[in-house]
Amino acid sequence: MSQLIFINLPVADLDRSIAFYEAVGAAQNPVFSDETAACMVISDVIHVMLLTHDKWRTFTDRQIPDARVSAQFALCLSQDSRAAVDAVTAKAGAMGVVIDPNPIQDHGFMYCRGYEDPDGHIWEVMWMDPAAVAAGPEAFAANEMTPA
């Protein structure tokens, strides 16, 4: 069996977060969801666990940071094309969240945009040219790394 990744995120409004993640392409798994948590399936191996603050506090005594003020991580998902990157970003924007909280990166062989979820967690969406990936690190070094 492949390893699975479960990203656990504290959320202030579970219903709003479920609606947002569904809008950007995730599907809720009801088996691992209740009134305190929702399992959102991104892919066969990637799941996002949306946890109410009360549920989150059952796992740790650490303070829940405001993701709009501090960034502890940025999550990045790949897409099959530049157009798919723009489409996912547009879906997020249609839900009223901040899009492109960081500068858009366009290196020719790699294109990356981003958005914040309703709680301010940063998600990046990226595409890489399969030919550049197959060519290996030398191809990346040969490309100019100046953002657009």
PAZAPA-4460 file (N, C-alpha, C; in steps of 0.05 Angstrom, whole numbers, plus 32768, in hexadecimal, padded with zeros to 4 digits):
% residues 148
    n_x    n_y    n_z   ca_x   ca_y   ca_z    c_x    c_y    c_z   seq   type   mol
   8011   7FE8   8000   8000   8000   8000   8012   8019   8000     1      M     A
   800A   802D   7FF0   8019   8046   7FEF   8015   8055   8009     2      S     A
   8029   8064   8011   8026   8075   8028   8012   808B   8022     3      Q     A
   8002   8091   8036   7FEE   80A7   8033   7FF8   80BF   8043     4      L     A
   7FF0   80D6   803B   7FF6   80EE   804A   7FDB   80FA   8053     5      I     A
   7FD9   8100   806D   7FC2   810E   8078   7FCC   8128   8083     6      F     A
   7FC4   813E   8077   7FCB   8159   8080   7FB5   8162   8093     7      I     A
   7FBB   8167   80AC   7FA8   8170   80C0   7FA9   818E   80C2     8      N     A
   7F92   819B   80BE   7F90   81B8   80BF   7F7A   81C1   80D3     9      L     A
   7F80   81D3   80E5   7F6B   81DE   80F6   7F5B   81F3   80E5    10      P     A
   7F40   81F1   80E8   7F2F   8204   80D9   7F1B   8210   80EC    11      V     A
   7F14   8229   80E7   7F01   8238   80F8   7EE4   8231   80F2    12      A     A
   7EDE   822C   80D9   7EC3   8226   80D0   7EC4   820D   80BE    13      D     A
   7EBD   81F6   80CA   7EBF   81DD   80BC   7EAE   81DC   80A2    14      L     A
   7E95   81E5   80A3   7E84   81E4   808C   7E8F   81F6   8075    15      D     A
   7E99   820D   807C   7EA5   821F   8067   7EBD   8212   805B    16      R     A
   7ECE   8206   806C   7EE6   81F9   8062   7EE0   81E1   8050    17      S     A
   7ECC   81D1   8057   7EC3   81BB   8046   7EBB   81C5   802B    18      I     A
   7EAA   81DA   802B   7EA1   81E5   8011   7EB8   81EF   8000    19      A     A
   7ECB   81FC   800D   7EE2   8206   7FFF   7EF2   81EF   7FF2    20      F     A
   7EF9   81DB   8002   7F0A   81C6   7FF7   7EFB   81B6   7FE2    21      Y     A
   7EE1   81B3   7FE4   7ED2   81A7   7FCE   7ED3   81B8   7FB5    22      E     A
   7ED2   81D2   7FB8   7ED3   81E4   7FA1   7EED   81E2   7F92    23      A     A
   7F03   81DD   7FA0   7F1D   81DB   7F92   7F24   81BE   7F8A    24      V     A
   7F10   81AC   7F8D   7F14   8191   7F82   7F16   817A   7F95    25      G     A
   7F15   817E   7FAF   7F16   8168   7FC3   7EFB   815C   7FC6    26      A     A
   7EFA   8143   7FCF   7EE1   8135   7FD5   7EE2   812D   7FF2    27      A     A
   7ECC   8131   8000   7ECA   8129   801C   7EC7   810B   801F    28      Q     A
   7ED6   80FF   8031   7ED3   80E3   8038   7EC3   80E2   8052    29      N     A
   7EA9   80DA   8050   7E98   80DA   8068   7EA0   80C6   807D    30      P     A
   7EB0   80B2   8076   7EB8   809E   808A   7ECA   80AB   809F    31      V     A
   7ED9   80BF   8098   7EEC   80CC   80AB   7EE3   80E9   80B0    32      F     A
   7EC9   80EE   80AF   7EBF   8109   80B4   7EA9   8108   80C9    33      S     A
   7EA7   811D   80D8   7E91   8120   80EB   7E8D   813E   80F0    34      D     A
   7E80   8145   8105   7E7B   8162   810A   7E93   8171   8114    35      E     A
   7EA9   8162   8119   7EC2   816F   8122   7ED9   816E   810E    36      T     A
   7ED5   815D   80FA   7EEB   8159   80E7   7EE0   8150   80CC    37      A     A
   7EEF   8156   80B7   7EE7   814D   809C   7F00   8144   808D    38      A     A
   7EFF   812D   8082   7F15   8122   8072   7F0F   812A   8055    39      C     A
   7F21   813A   8049   7F1E   8143   802E   7F33   8134   801D    40      M     A
   7F2A   8125   8009   7F3C   8115   7FF9   7F45   8126   7FE1    41      V     A
   7F5F   812B   7FDF   7F6C   813A   7FC9   7F73   8126   7FB3    42      I     A
   7F7F   810F   7FBA   7F86   80FB   7FA7   7F86   80E0   7FB6    43      S     A
   7F8E   80CB   7FA8   7F8E   80B1   7FB4   7F9F   80AF   7FCD    44      D     A
   7FB3   80C0   7FCE   7FC6   80BF   7FE5   7FC7   80D8   7FF6    45      V     A
   7FB9   80ED   7FEE   7FBA   8107   7FFD   7F9E   810D   8008    46      I     A
   7F9D   8111   8022   7F84   8118   8030   7F89   8130   8042    47      H     A
   7F76   8142   8044   7F77   8158   8056   7F62   8154   806B    48      V     A
   7F6B   8153   8084   7F59   8151   809B   7F53   816D   80A5    49      M     A
   7F3B   8177   80A1   7F32   8191   80AC   7F28   818C   80C8    50      L     A
   7F34   8199   80DB   7F2D   8194   80F7   7F23   81AE   8104    51      L     A
   7F0D   81AD   8112   7F04   81C5   8121   7F19   81CB   8135    52      T     A
   7F1A   81E3   813F   7F2E   81EA   8153   7F2C   81D9   816C    53      H     A
   7F13   81D3   8174   7F10   81C1   818C   7F1B   81A5   8186    54      D     A
   7F17   819B   816F   7F22   8180   8168   7F40   8182   8166    55      K     A
   7F4B   8197   815A   7F68   819B   8158   7F75   819A   8174    56      W     A
   7F68   81A7   8187   7F73   81A9   81A2   7F74   818E   81B0    57      R     A
   7F66   817A   81A6   7F69   815F   81B2   7F83   8152   81AA    58      T     A
   7F91   815C   8195   7FAA   8151   818C   7FC2   815F   8197    59      F     A
   7FBF   8179   819E   7FD7   8188   81A8   7FCE   819F   81BA    60      T     A
   7FE0   81A7   81CB   7FDB   81BE   81DC   7FE6   81D8   81D0    61      D     A
   7FF4   81D5   81B9   8000   81EC   81AC   7FEA   81FF   81A1    62      R     A
   7FF1   8219   81A2   7FDF   822D   8198   7FDA   822A   817A    63      Q     A
   7FC2   822F   8171   7FBC   822F   8154   7FC4   824A   8149    64      I     A
   7FD8   824B   8138   7FE0   8265   812D   7FCC   8270   8119    65      P     A
   7FCC   828A   8115   7FBC   8296   8101   7FCB   8294   80E7    66      D     A
   7FC3   8283   80D4   7FD2   827E   80BB   7FD3   8297   80A9    67      A     A
   7FC2   82AB   80AF   7FC4   82C4   809F   7FDA   82D6   80A9    68      R     A
   7FE4   82D1   80C1   7FF9   82E1   80CD   8015   82D3   80CC    69      V     A
   8014   82B9   80D0   802D   82AA   80D0   802A   8292   80BD    70      S     A
   8040   828A   80B0   8040   8273   809E   8054   825F   80A8    71      A     A
   804A   8248   80AF   805B   8232   80B8   8062   8220   80A1    72      Q     A
   8051   821E   808D   8056   820D   8076   8045   8217   805F    73      F     A
   804C   820E   8047   803C   8212   802F   8039   81F6   8023    74      A     A
   8021   81EF   801C   801B   81D5   8010   801A   81D9   7FF2    75      L     A
   8025   81C6   7FE3   8026   81C9   7FC6   801B   81B0   7FB9    76      C     A
   8009   81B3   7FA6   7FFE   819D   7F96   8004   81A2   7F79    77      L     A
   800B   818C   7F6B   8011   818E   7F4F   7FF8   818C   7F3E    78      S     A
   7FF9   8197   7F26   7FE4   8195   7F13   7FF0   818C   7EF8    79      Q     A
   7FDE   8184   7EE6   7FE7   8179   7ECC   7FEE   818F   7EB8    80      D     A
   7FE7   81A8   7EBC   7FEC   81BD   7EA9   7FEB   81D8   7EB6    81      S     A
   7FF6   81EC   7EA7   7FF4   8207   7EB1   7FD7   8210   7EB3    82      R     A
   7FC7   8207   7E9F   7FAA   820E   7EA0   7F9C   8203   7EB8    83      A     A
   7FA4   81EB   7EC1   7F98   81DF   7ED9   7FA0   81EF   7EF2    84      A     A
   7FB9   81F9   7EF2   7FC2   820A   7F09   7FAF   8222   7F0A    85      V     A
   7FAB   8230   7EF4   7F9A   8247   7EF3   7F7D   8241   7EFA    86      D     A
   7F73   8229   7EF1   7F58   8221   7EF7   7F53   821D   7F15    87      A     A
   7F65   820F   7F22   7F63   820A   7F3F   7F64   8224   7F4E    88      V     A
   7F77   8236   7F46   7F79   8250   7F53   7F60   8260   7F4F    89      T     A
   7F54   825F   7F38   7F3B   826D   7F33   7F24   8263   7F44    90      A     A
   7F23   8248   7F47   7F0E   823C   7F58   7F11   8246   7F75    91      K     A
   7F2A   8247   7F7F   7F2F   8251   7F9A   7F26   826E   7F9C    92      A     A
   7F2E   827E   7F88   7F26   829B   7F89   7F08   829F   7F88    93      G     A
   7EFA   828D   7F7A   7EDD   8290   7F79   7ED0   828A   7F94    94      A     A
   7EDF   827E   7FA6   7ED5   8278   7FC1   7EDB   8290   7FD4    95      M     A
   7EE7   82A5   7FC9   7EEB   82BD   7FD9   7F04   82BD   7FEA    96      G     A
   7F17   82AC   7FE4   7F30   82AC   7FF3   7F46   82BB   7FE5    97      V     A
   7F5C   82C0   7FF2   7F73   82CE   7FE6   7F80   82BB   7FD2    98      V     A
   7F84   82C5   7FB9   7F93   82B5   7FA6   7FAE   82C3   7FA2    99      I     A
   7FC2   82B3   7F9B   7FDD   82BC   7F97   7FE8   82CC   7FAF   100      D     A
   7FE7   82C1   7FC7   7FF2   82CF   7FDF   8010   82D2   7FDC   101      P     A
   801C   82C2   7FCC   8039   82C5   7FC6   803B   82CA   7FA8   102      N     A
   8051   82D6   7F9F   8054   82DC   7F82   8051   82C3   7F71   103      P     A
   8044   82C6   7F5A   8042   82B0   7F46   805E   82AA   7F3D   104      I     A
   8064   8290   7F3A   807E   8288   7F30   807B   827C   7F14   105      Q     A
   8089   8286   7F01   8088   827C   7EE6   80A5   827A   7EDC   106      D     A
   80AF   8262   7EDD   80CB   825D   7ED4   80CC   824F   7EB9   107      H     A
   80B6   824F   7EAB   80B4   8242   7E91   80AF   8224   7E94   108      G     A
   80C1   8216   7EA0   80BE   81F9   7EA5   80AD   81F3   7EBE   109      F     A
   80A8   8208   7ECE   8098   8205   7EE7   8087   821E   7EEA   110      M     A
   806E   8219   7EF2   805B   822F   7EF6   804C   822A   7F10   111      Y     A
   804B   823E   7F21   8040   823B   7F3C   8030   8253   7F44   112      C     A
   8017   824E   7F4E   8006   8262   7F59   7FFD   8258   7F74   113      R     A
   7FED   8268   7F82   7FE4   825F   7F9C   7FCA   826C   7FA5   114      G     A
   7FC1   8262   7FBC   7FA9   826E   7FC9   7FA9   8267   7FE6   115      Y     A
   7F9A   8276   7FF5   7F96   8270   8012   7F7B   8262   8015   116      E     A
   7F7A   824F   8027   7F5F   8243   802D   7F51   8257   8040   117      D     A
   7F38   8251   8048   7F29   8264   8059   7F37   826C   8073   118      P     A
   7F49   825B   807C   7F58   8261   8095   7F73   826C   8090   119      D     A
   7F7A   8271   8077   7F94   827E   8071   7FAB   826A   806C   120      G     A
   7FA6   8250   806C   7FBB   823D   8065   7FC1   8240   8048   121      H     A
   7FDB   8241   8042   7FE4   8246   8026   7FE7   822C   8017   122      I     A
   7FD9   822B   8000   7FDB   8214   7FEE   7FE8   821F   7FD4   123      W     A
   7FFC   8212   7FCA   8008   8218   7FB0   7FFF   8203   7F9C   124      E     A
   7FFB   820B   7F84   7FF3   81FA   7F6E   8008   81FD   7F58   125      V     A
   8014   81E7   7F50   802A   81EA   7F3D   8029   81D5   7F27   126      M     A
   8036   81DD   7F10   8039   81CB   7EF9   8057   81CC   7EF2   127      W     A
   8062   81B4   7EEB   807D   81B3   7EE1   807C   81A4   7EC6   128      M     A
   808C   81AE   7EB4   808E   81A2   7E99   8099   8186   7E9C   129      D     A
   808A   8171   7E94   8094   8156   7E97   80AF   8151   7E89   130      P     A
   80B4   815E   7E73   80CE   815B   7E66   80E5   8165   7E77   131      A     A
   80E0   817B   7E85   80F5   8187   7E97   80F9   8174   7EAF   132      A     A
   80E3   8169   7EB9   80E6   8156   7ED0   80F6   813E   7EC7   133      V     A
   80F0   8133   7EAF   80FD   811B   7EA5   811B   8121   7EA0   134      A     A
   8122   813A   7E99   813D   8141   7E93   814E   8143   7EAC   135      A     A
   8142   8147   7EC3   8150   8147   7EDC   815A   8162   7EE4   136      G     A
   816B   8163   7EF9   8174   817D   7F05   8183   818F   7EF1   137      P     A
   8190   8183   7EDE   819F   8194   7ECB   818C   81A6   7EBC   138      E     A
   8174   819C   7EB5   8161   81AC   7EA7   8158   81C4   7EB7   139      A     A
   8154   81BF   7ED1   814C   81D5   7EE3   8162   81EA   7EE5   140      F     A
   817A   81E2   7EE7   8190   81F5   7EEA   8194   8205   7ED0   141      A     A
   818C   81FA   7EB9   818F   8208   7EA0   817A   821D   7E9C   142      A     A
   8164   821B   7EAA   814E   822E   7EA7   8153   8246   7EB8   143      N     A
   814B   825D   7EAD   814D   8276   7EBC   8138   8275   7ED2   144      E     A
   8140   827B   7EEB   812E   827A   7F02   8123   8296   7F0A   145      M     A
   811B   82A5   7EF7   8110   82C0   7EFC   80F2   82BF   7EFC   146      T     A
   80E5   82C4   7F12   80C7   82C3   7F12   80BC   82D9   7F00   147      P     A
   80A4   82D2   7EF5   8096   82E5   7EE3   808B   82FC   7EF3   148      A     A
***
